[in-house]
Amino acid sequence: MRVYTNYFTDSVIAMDFLIAAKSGVRNYAMAVTEAYTPEIKAMLIKQLEEAIDMHERISMYLMERGWYHPWNVKEQYQFDLQNIQTALNAPTL
């Protein structure tokens, strides 16, 4: 039996979580503009605010660990390339 080590690092997983959070914010924002009733709009706005808070927490977590450089594209690009290489080197099952 072959045992594989975990090729996906915490940073790769956390960046994936950040991407999902960004998608959630975008989707809630679009849903707010399509809301039919004031009650639904209020509920969606609350969900949007929670999604924005989640995005901020994930962003701060990544920045504190040096895994996310939102204001330095060059550094972020290099880090993203490393993560891509990690993913490409992962074994397939």
N, C-alpha and C positions, 0 to 999 in steps of 0.2 A: 504494500500500500504506500503510495506516495503522499507525503505531507507537504502542503503548500504553506508558506508563511503569508502573513497578511501584507499584500502589496499596496493596499490602499491606506494611505496615511491619514491621520486625523485632519490634516489640512485639506486633503482632497475631499473627504467626507463633509467637512465644514463648508467648503466652497460650494459643494453641491446643494447643501442646505440653504446657503445664501441665495443661490440662483432660484431655488424653489420659493423662497420668501419674496424675492423680487417679482416673481410671476404672480404670487398671491396678491401682492399690493396692486399690481397692474389690473388683475382680473376684478378685484373688488372695486377699484376706481371706475372701471367700465360699467360694472353692474349698478353702481350708484346712479350713473347717468341714465340708466334704462329702467330704474325703479318705477313701478306703477302707482304705488300708494305711499303716503308719507310714512306709514309704519314700516313698510319694507325698506324705504330709503333710510330711515333712522337706524334700523337693524344693520343694514349694509355699511353705513358710515361707522358704526361701532366696530364692526368686523374689520373695516379698513384701518381704523386707528390702531387696533390690536395687531394687525399685520405689519403696519409701519413700525410699531414698537418692537416686534419680533425681529424685523429686518435690522433695526438699530442695534439690538443686543447681539445678534449674530455678527454684524459688521465690527462692533467693538471687540468681541471675542477674537475675531480674526486679526484685527489690527494690533491688539495687545500682544499677540504671539508672533507678529511679523509676517503673517501669511496673506495679508491683504493690504494693498497700497493704492487706495482709490485716487490719491492725488499725485501719484507718480507712475505714469503709464509705463515708463521704461522698466522700472523695478517689477511692476505687476506682470508685464509681458514675460520677463525672464522667469518669474515664479510660475506662471501659467505653463510655460514650456516644460519646466521640470515636472509639473503635475501631469502633463500630457504624456511625457516619457514614462512616468511611473505607471500610468494606465496602460500604455502600449506594451510594457514589459510584464504586465500581470498575466498569469496563466489563464487559459480558458478551460472551462470544465465541460 
